[in-house]
Amino acid sequence: QQQVKQSPQSLIVQKGGISIINCAYENTAFDYFPWYQQFPGKGPALLIAIRPDVSEKKEGRFTISFNKSAKQFSLHIMDSQPGDSATYFCAASHLNDYKLSFGAGTTVTVRA
Amino acid sequence: DTEVTQTPKHLVMGMTNKKSLKCEQHMGHRAMYWYKQKAKKPPELMFVYSYEKLSINESVPSRFSPECPNSSLLNLHLHALQPEDSALYLCASSQGPGQGAGSPLHFGNGTRLTVT
């Protein structure tokens, strides 16, 4: 049972464009929503995370938007750069739980 | 470079071999994890150690045997694996109980395992 649904599976964006990845969750007990970035041959690395008490969090060119009533959250990559080409995983968990429910992943390709 | 170090980076083993994967972190984290990742898929949780005690076993076959010798080290012993066990094995760590996965998971770069 997939607890976090992620879309799209892949996307291609031109340099300078905006990449948008969407995730939806079912478990209303989830209260921690991180995004991980993974480059080929590397382990995932935490990119940005949000708690449900805020609707938006921005770190540099990366912004998470969170809609608690819709049980959805999204990642926006502004001014996308070729170095942003990677696979992005959304995830969700209860803050005190060791288990992270990952989305299926989105492969982002930024064309120069 | 990642703060979680995994060795070896690549491993090829036969189905009758016994091998071990190693993981080390020096961030003072008290929770350590093994994940398995297949190509183009998200990581799948296998085991969690909290304060050097096995806290979670996600119904992993007994041919995978974890060990946590101390708070900085995590091993995964492999025996009689099958070709379908070929995958990237990731180690991760986080701060201790009370924060669990809510504190950031720090992943190593993994061991690429091929079972022949």
Interface residues (C-beta under 8 A of the other chain):
Chain A: D31 Y32 P34 Y36 G41 K42 G43 P44 A45 L46 A49 T87 F89 S93 H94 L95 N96 D97 Y98 K99 L100 F102 G103 A104 G105 T107
Chain B: T2 V4 A31 Y33 K40 K41 P42 P43 L45 V48 S50 S55 I56 L90 A92 P97 G98 Q99 G100 A101 G102 P104 L105 H106 F107 G108 N109 G110
